Amino acid sequence: MNLNQPITYLKGVSIARAELLYAELGVKNCKDLLHLFPFRYIDKTQFYKINSLQQNTAEVQIVGKITGLKTVEQKRGSRLVATFRDETGAIELVWFRGQKWLKDSLKINQPYVIYGKLNFYGGKFSMPHPEMELLKDYKRKIQSSMQPVYPSTEKLANKNVSNKVVRSYIEDLLFKIGNSIDESLPSYILQEHNLLGKRESLINIHFPKNQELLAKAQFRLKFEELFFIQMQLLRKKLIRKSKIKGFVFEKVGETFNNFYTNYLPFQLTNAQKRVLKEIRKDVASNAHMNRLLQGDVGSGKTIVALLAMLLAIDNGFQATIMAPTEILATQHYHAVTELLQEMNISVELLTGSVKTKKRREIHAALESGELNILIGTHALLEDKVKFKNLGIAIIDEQHRFGVEQRSKLWLKNVIPPHILVMTATPIPRTLAMSVYGDLDISVIDELPPGRKEVKTVHRYDKNRLAVFKFLKDEIEKGRQVYIVYPLIQESEAMDYKDLMDGYESISREFPLPKYQISIVHGKMKPADKEYEMQRFVKGETQIMVATTVIEVGVNVPNASVMIIESAERFGLSQLHQLRGRVGRGAEQSYCILLSSFKLSADAKTRLKTMVDTSDGFKIAEVDLKLRGPGNLMGKQQSGVLNLKIADVVRDTPILFKARQTAIEVLQNDANLSKPENAVLEKTFAQIQRKTGFWSEIS
């Protein structure tokens, strides 16, 4: 049997049911079904006698016979009740759904194996909707002491596609494919890591004979999944370095040296110097640079990006920065133009709100080569935006862009520009290896000298008056304050302070003319937002009341306090980004997390983590454990790690083993052409056919 055949080839799978399984679980063909792994197992080694049942017994398995069947009318509809007996006593079996089918199919006085949760009411035991199987059928099946439990949905349950039904499909499939499951790992890897064979692993993941074999099957399948992800990423990196040629920036010229010597506003940290050296080495080689630059909020990534762009300009190329939001693009534009104001370098900003006339001027200057640096949002991806010779593209907070969007920037030239991907969201090592394993990674792991750590405290709503008193003291010293809310308008479903209500209460507590307040949120027109931002930047207002639009995009060294209202509603990454808005000057800064008393366990962990550490990488590790890789990467990236069985958090040791093995394989046989790697080449070719072109885009 071919695993690529649709599941309708299996016994009992109609076209309608196949469509349902595809819609609900993504199971389209036999291979998908074989890789629908159980998420837990039920131990069915023990059979209970009815007279030994206890009120606290949760799930039990009993052998007996149905001796009677009746329909009982109730206020709404009816229920079907069966009397089920063994030699020691009787219990009731109860069904509220599918009664007609059950009446026709249940056999009186025939031995059944039943399994389910017990209810105890009025001195009697009952079992609602039990799993049932004739004893003779039970004895004929693959017997496993541990019964698999598969993912399900409400729709599947309503259409009677129970766990038992899915299990029967997989059982039928395993019988039909028999010995025809191909091995996907070479024998030397199986021996080195003491791995089960592929066929034995798949049988024992679905129907484990014991705990030991289950553990071995899980290890083998997790290792394989992570190994092939690493092989893909590492091979991609090898191909890029050997085959995809990049522009060569041969010289460090006058533009770079003039800026570095005369206009650099501060001395670079050792971390910034190290990263700059790594970038210079990349762009001076004949290979295409694809580098991820990680650095905490305020670590100085922008200056490194600017120096990289100046290298491009010195070598006759143009440069661009693409940011996910207009606010962030504008911030980059202001920062770069301010730094380059004494130099003869042309810089423009292109966003959705740039007027048509100005847009045409930018397009013309870009095509003629007059424009050196273009900074913008998704507007850079439009077909009309044509560079004369784009040498380097810098993508900020790239996880907010989809693969297709990034590829458009990559394809602006015949020869792709060097790519520098920046993120202020520290990425845990396991995730960086799994998602960005094909990129070279640079980390700015120190803050500029003189920066004081932001003091972070957690306060409850009842402490609000004391918090306001503290704000007044800070404003008295000439400092400025952010107050951030999670919502723009009231939400009846959630008991959180909303922005407009908060703004009114802040206005009462900090009245005019003594205090001036700015308000900024996502629903404002860009011009109004910019006006309010600038008032705060210039020090005309002391308080900025905002939503998370200021998570990125505002640099006010004089702002010393960040108040985060309903802090329990924010994710760790957001809280960390918001805290990064303060602590940019020489004065001591503070972050106050305000919350209600009602906190979930996860919310308590998030707030405690924020109070305990300001290390972005430690925070990211906690975030990864709490939310998992799919959520951490966001919508645009969640498909990158479409793992069936492995978990990059829980299975870190397996991930390290898999990556090291992949490195060793490729060091010995980069093209997988040796006879012992024939099986790897074959599996890898199948994977490549699935992933296609996008795998070349960072």
N, C-alpha and C positions, 0 to 999 in steps of 0.2 A: 504493500500500500504506500502511496506517495503522500508525504506529510503536507504537501502544498494543496492537496485536494480539499474541497469545502467540507464542513462538518456534516453536511446532509448525507454523506456516505456512511455515516454511523447509524446504528440501529436506533430508531425512535426520534431522530432529529428531522422534523419537517422544515420546509422553507421558512414558514412563519417563525418557528422556534429559533432557527439559525439567525434570522434577521434580528430577533430579540436579543440573542446572546451577543451578537456583534454590537448592537446599539448600547447594551448595558455593560458589557465586560470587554469589548474590543476583540472578541473571539471570532475570527473569520474562517480560518482553515484549521486543519488537524494539528499543525505545528503550534498555532496559538493556543489550542486547547491543551496540548501536552505541556505547554509552558504557563498554564494557569495554575500557579502553585498554591497549595493550602496555606492559610495564614495561622492555623492552629490545628491541634489534633486532640481527639477524645479517646481516652483509654477505655476500650470495651472488653477488657480481659475478664471482668467479673460479671456473673449473672446473679441476680437477686431472687430470693423467694419472697412471695407477697407477705408472708407473716413476719418477715424480718425487716420490712421497710420502716424507716425512721422519718419523723417529721422534718428533720433537717437534711435528709438525703436529697441532693439537688437533681442529678441526672442518673437514671438507673436503666438497666437492661434486664428484661424478664422473658422467659420462654413460657408460653401458655396457649390457651385456646379462647376464641370468642364463642360464648355460649348463648348470647342473646343480643338483640339489636332493636332499638326503638327510637322514635322521633319524639322529642319533647318540645311543645309549644312554649314560647316565652313572649314577653312584652313586644320585643322587636324580633320578628322572624322565629326561627326554631333552631334546635341543636340536635345532632345525632349522638346517641349514647349507646355504647356497647359494654356488655359485661364481659370482663376478661379474667379467666381463672387459670391458676396452676393447682398443683395438688395440695397447696397450703392455704389458699384463700382466693379472694376476688377483689378487683378494683374496677373503676369505671374508666372507659376511654371516651373522650368527648371531642366532637368536631363541630365547628360553626360555619365552615366553608366546604364546598365540594361534596355536599351530602348525597346528591343523586348518584354521582359517579361511585362514591364509596359504597352505597347500598348495593349497587350492582356488582361491585368487584370483591367485597369482603366475603371470605369463606367461613361459614360457621363450623365449629368443631374441628378445624384444621390447625396444626401447631404453627404458631407465629413467633418470631423474635421481635419484641417491641423495645423502643428506646425513646426516652424523653424526660422532661421535667415533671416532678410530682407536685400536685396541689393537695393540701389537706384541709377539708372543710366539713363541719358537722360530724366529726368522728370518722370520716371516710377518706380514702385516698382516691385521687383521679389523675388522669394524664391527658392534657389537651393536645390535640394534633400530634400524636406520636409518630415516630418513624416506624414503619412496619415492613416485615419481609417474611414470606413463608419460610419455615425452618429448612425445607429441602432446597430452596433457592440460596439461602444463606450459606449452607454447607458446600454448595457448588462453586462459590465465588473465591476470588483471591482473598485468603484469610489474613488479616492483619490485626494485631492487637491494638494498633493505634489507628483510629478512623480519621481521615482528613476532613477538614472543614474549609470550604472554598469561599471566596468573596461572593457576595450576593447583593441584590438591591430589592427595593419594595416592589418594583414592577415584575421582577422575576418571581418573587414569592406569590404575587397576585395571580400570575399565570401558571402556578403550580410547578415552576422549575425550581424544585427544592435542591438542597445539598445532595440528597440521595440520588436525584436525577442526574446532576452534573457528575457525581461520582461514577454512576453507571456508564455514562458516555466515555469517561476517561478509561474505565476498566475495559470497555469494548475496544477502544482505540489501542490500548496496550496489547490486547490479545491479537488484534489484526496486524499490527506492525511487527510483532514477534521479535526476531533477532535483527531486524533491518534498521536499527538506530545506528547511524554512523558515529564513530569516535571523532571528536573535534580537536583533541589535544594529542601531541606526539607522545610516544611511550616514555621518552626520557623525562618529560615534565611530570607525567603520571607517577613515575618511579621516584623522582626527586622529592615530590611533595606527598607521596603515599596516598594518591587520589584514587577513588573508585572510578571504574569505567563509566562512560556516558549512559549506557543502557541501564546498568545496575543503579546508577544515581537517580535516573528518572523513575524507575520502578519504586525505589525506596523513598523518594520524596512524596509520592502519591500514596503508596501502601507500605509503610515501613514495617519491617518484621520486628524491630526492637528499637530502643532509644539510641543505641550505639550506631546502628546502620543509618538511622535518620540523621544523626549529627554528621556522619561521614558524607552522606548524600548532599546535605545542605552546604557543607564546606566546599565540596567539589564544584557544585553549581554556582556558588558565590564567587569562588576563585576564577572560574571560567568567564563569568560575566564581566568581572572587573579586569581580568587579564586582557580580554579583547577590546575593552574601552581604552586601556593603556596602550595596546598595540596600535590602535587607530591613531591616537593622539601622537605617540612617539614617531610613528611612521610618517605621519603628516609633517611633523617637524623636520624629519630627515629629508623628505622630498623637497620641502620649502627651502631648506638650507642648501641643498645640492642642485636643485633644478630651477627653482623660481629665482631669477636674477633680479636684484634690486639696483636702484641708482647708486652710484658710488660718490659719496661726498668726500672727495680727495683731500680737501684742505680745511683747516680751521683758519678762516680769513679775517679781513679787516672788520667786518660788521660784528662778528662774534667777539673778537679781541677788544674792539673799541667799547662795546657794551660791558663786557666782563671787567675791563680795567677802570672805566670812567663812570659807568651809570648803574652798576649793580648796587642796589640800595643797602645791602648787608652782605656779610661774609657767608658763603654757603656752609652748611653743616657737612660733616664727614660723610653722612649718608647721602646727601644730595650730590656731593662730589663723586662718590662711588657709582651712583646711578648714572650720572652724566658720562662717566668713563665707559660704562657698559653700553650706553646708547651710541657714543662716538665710535666704539669698536665695531658695533653692528653696521652703522651707516658707511663706515670706511671700507667694509668688506664688499665682496661682489654679491653677497646674499641679500635676500629681502628681509628686512626687520619686521618682526611681529612680536612686540614686547608689551607685557602688562606691567603698569606702574601702580603699585599699591602704596598708599600713604595715608596716615590718619588725617582727620580734619586739621588744617593749619600747619601741616608738616612741610609745605612749600613745593607742591607738585607743579604749580603754575609756572614758577620761575625755571624749573627744569624743562618743562614743555617749551617755554619761550626760547631757551638756549638751544634746544634741539631744532626749533624753527629757524633760528639765526644761522645755524650750520647749513641748512637747506638753502637759505638766501645767499650765503657766501659762495655756494656752488652753482648758482644760477637757477635755483628752483623756487617754486611757490610753496606755501604752507597753509594748512587749514586746521581749525579746531571746530569740532561738531559737539554740541551740548544738547541734552534732552529737553530743556525748557528755555523759554525766552529770558527768564530771569538769570539763569546760569550763563547763558550765552552773553547776555549784556554785561554781567559781572566780569567775565573773561575779557570782553572787549575793553571795558573801562580799565581793568588792571594792565592789559598789554599796552594800550595807547598811553597810559600814564608813564609806564616804564620806558617807552620808546619816544617820548615827546621831544627829546633833544636830538633824535636821530632821523635821518632821511629815509624812513621806511613807511610804505603806505599800508594802512590797516583799515578794513571795512567790516561792518556788521550786517549780516543778512538773516532776517527773521520774517515770519509771516506778516508782521505789521509794517514792514518797509514799503513805502509808497512805490508805485509803478515806475515813475520817472527815475527815482534813485536806484531802483532795482536794475533798470536798463544800463545806467552808468556803471554799476558794479559789474554786470555781465560783460560789458565792453572792456573795462579795465582788466578784468580777469583773463579774457581771451587774448588781449594784446600783450599781457605780461607786465603791465604797469603796476598792477596790484600784487603786493608781496604776500600779505597775510589776509585770509578771509575767515571770519569767525561767524558761526551761525547755528541754526537749529536744523530740523528736518528739511528746511528750505534749501539747504545745500545739495540735497539729493535730486532736486528737479533736473529734468533733462536739459533745460536752458542754461544751467550752471556748467560752463565749460572752462576748465583751466588750460592755460598755455602749456605748463609743465609742472604738475603737482608732484612735489618731491616727498612730502611727509604729511600724513593725516593723523591728527590727534583726536581720539574719541573719548569724551569725558562721560563718566558714569555709564559705560557702554551696556551694562545689563538692562538698561531701559530701552535699548534699541533692539529690534528684531534682526535676525540673521539677514533677511532679504534687504532690509534698509542698509545695513553695514556693507553689504556686497555692492550696492550702487556706488558707494564712495570708493570702494576698492577698484571698481571698473571704470573710474573716470579717466584713467590713462591706459595706453596699450601695455606699458610696463607698470605694474601696480606700485603705488607710492609706499614708502615705509609706513608702518602702522604703529602708533604708540597709543595703547589703551590705558586710560587712567581711571582709578576708582578711589573714592574716599571711604568706601565701605570695605573694611578689611575682610579678606576672604580666608577662612580657616584653611590650614594646609591640606587637609583631606579633600576639601572641595576644590581648591586651586589645582590639585593634582588630577582631579577627575573631570573638571569642566574646562580648565585652562591648561591642561597638561601639554598641549601643543605649542603654547607660547613660552617665550623666555620671560622669567618673572623678576622684576626689580622691586625692592621694598625700601621706602624711606622710613626708617624705624626710629628716628629721633626728631624732637621738636626743636625749632630755632632757640638759641640761648636766650635766657631772660624770661621765657614763658613760664608762668606759674601754673601749677595744676589747678583746675577748676574744683572748688569744694562743692560736693554734692550732698544734699540732705533730702530725706523723705519726710513730708509733713502731711497730716490729715486735714480735711476741710475745717475742722474745729479750730485749727491753728491760724486761720486766715488773717485775723486781726494782727497777730504778731508778725506775720509775713509782710503785711502792708506797712507796718511800723518800720520794719527793716528796709523796705523799698524806699520809704521817705528819707531814711538816714543816708542811703546810697545816693539818692538824687540830690540831697543836700550837699554831698561831697562833689557834685558835678558829674556824677555818673549817669548812664542811661540803662533802660530796662526793657527786656522782651517779656511779653505775656502771651503764651501760645495756647490756643484752644483746638480741640479735635474736630468740632463741628461748626458749620456756618449757620444753620438754623436748628431750631428745636427738633429733636427726634423723640416721638412719643414712646418708641420702643426702648430707648436707652436713657437712663437717668444721668445725663452728663451736662455739665455747664456748656451752653453753646456760646458762640462768639458774640452775637448781638446782645444777648442778656449780660454776658461778661463785660462787654464794652460799657454798657449803661452803669453797671455797678462800679466799675473802675473810675468812670467819669464822676460819679458821686463821691467816691473816696479821694480822688485826686482832681479837685475842681479847678476850673479856669478862674482867673488868669494865671494863677501860680504854676499850674501844671499844663503842659501841652501834650496831647495824645495823637498818635498816628494810628490808623487802622488799615490793615491789608489782608485781603483774602482772594481766593481763586476766581470769584465771580466778577471781580472788578475789571474795568477796561484797562488794558496795558498802560495807557497814558496816566490814568488816575493812580494806578498801583505805583508807577515809577515816581509820580509826584510825591506821594506819601513816603515812599522809600527815601527819596532825596531829602525830604524835610528831616527825617530821622538821621540820615548820614551826616547832614550839615549841623546837627545838634539843635535844630529848631524845635524838636519835640523830645521829651524825656522818656516817653513810654511808647513802645510799639506793640499794639494789640493785634495779633495775627493768627492765621491758621498755619498749617505746615508749609505754605508757600515759601516761608523763610528758612525752611530746612537747608536749602542751598541758596546762595545768591546775595547775601548781605554781609559786608565786611565793615564793621564799625568797632574799631579798637577801644572806643570809649564806653561801649556797652559792657557792663560788669555783672548783670544779673539776668538769668534766664529762668522764668517761672513757667512750668509746664502743667497746665490744668488737666484734670482727669488723666494723670500720667499713666494710669493702669490701662488706658485704651490704646496706647502707642506701643509699637514693636520696639525691641531693643535697638535695632539699627537706626530707627527714627529718633529715639531718645538720644542716642550717641551723636547723631548728626546735629540735632538741635542744640545740644550742649556745646558743640563745636563753634556755635555762633558767638559765644563769649570766650574770654580768656585770650583775646587777640592783642591786648595791650599789656603794659607793664604792671598794672594794678591787679590785686587779688580779685578773682571773679568767682561767682557762685551760681549753682544750678539747684533750684528748689522744685522737687517733684511733689505736686499736690494731688492727693487721691481721696476717695471715699474710704470708709472702713471695710466695706464689702470687697474683698479681694480674692480672686482665684489663686490657686497654688502657683500657676505660671506667672501671674501678675506679681505676686510676692517675690518670686525668683528674679523677675526682670528688674524690679525696683531695687532689690538688695544688690544685684550685680552692678547696677549703675552707681550705687552709693560706695560699693567696695572697690571698684577699679575704674580707671580712665583708659586702660589699655584696650584699644580697638580690637586687637586680635583675640584677647581673652573674652571680650564681649561677644565677638562673632562666634566663638566656639560654643558659648552658652546658648546663643541664638540658634545655632545649627542643631543643638540637642533638643531645644524646645520646639522648633518649627519644622525641622527636616529640610533636606536640600531643595525639594521642589518649591516650597514656599519661600525659602531664603533667596532663591535666584529670581523670583518674580515671574509674572506671566510669560514674558518674552523668552525666558531661559528655561522654564520648567521642563520642557521636553528634552533638554540636553542630557539629563540623567534619567532616561526612561528605564529604570531598573526593575527587573521582574522579581528578584529574590534578594540581592545584596542591599546593604544599607551603609552608606559611606561613614556614618557616625558610629554605629555599633560594630561594623566590620572593618575598622581601621587597620588592625594587624593583617587581615587578609588582603586589603588594598595595597599595603606596603609590599607584601610578598609578591602579589600579582605584578605590580609595577617593576620591581627589581627583576623578576623573571623575564618580563617583556624587554627590559633594557638589555639583559644578557643575551636573549635570543637575537635581537637586532644587531648587537655588537658582533656576533659570530656570523650572522647571515642576514644582512640588511634587506636583500631582495627575496628572502624565503625560498631560495632556489635549491638548497641542499635536499637530498632525498628524504632525510629524517623530518624535514619540515613540510613535506608535500601536503599533509593533512591540514597544517596551519594555513598554507597558501590557499587551499580550496575553501576553508571556512572564511578566510579573510576576503576572498573574492566575492563570496555571497554577501558579506556585510557591506562591502563597498558598493555593490549594486543597489542596496537599499538606501544608503546614505547619500550617494551621488555628489553633485556639484557643491552643495552647501558645506560639505566637510572641508573645503579649501578656505572657507572664510572664517576668520577668527571670531 
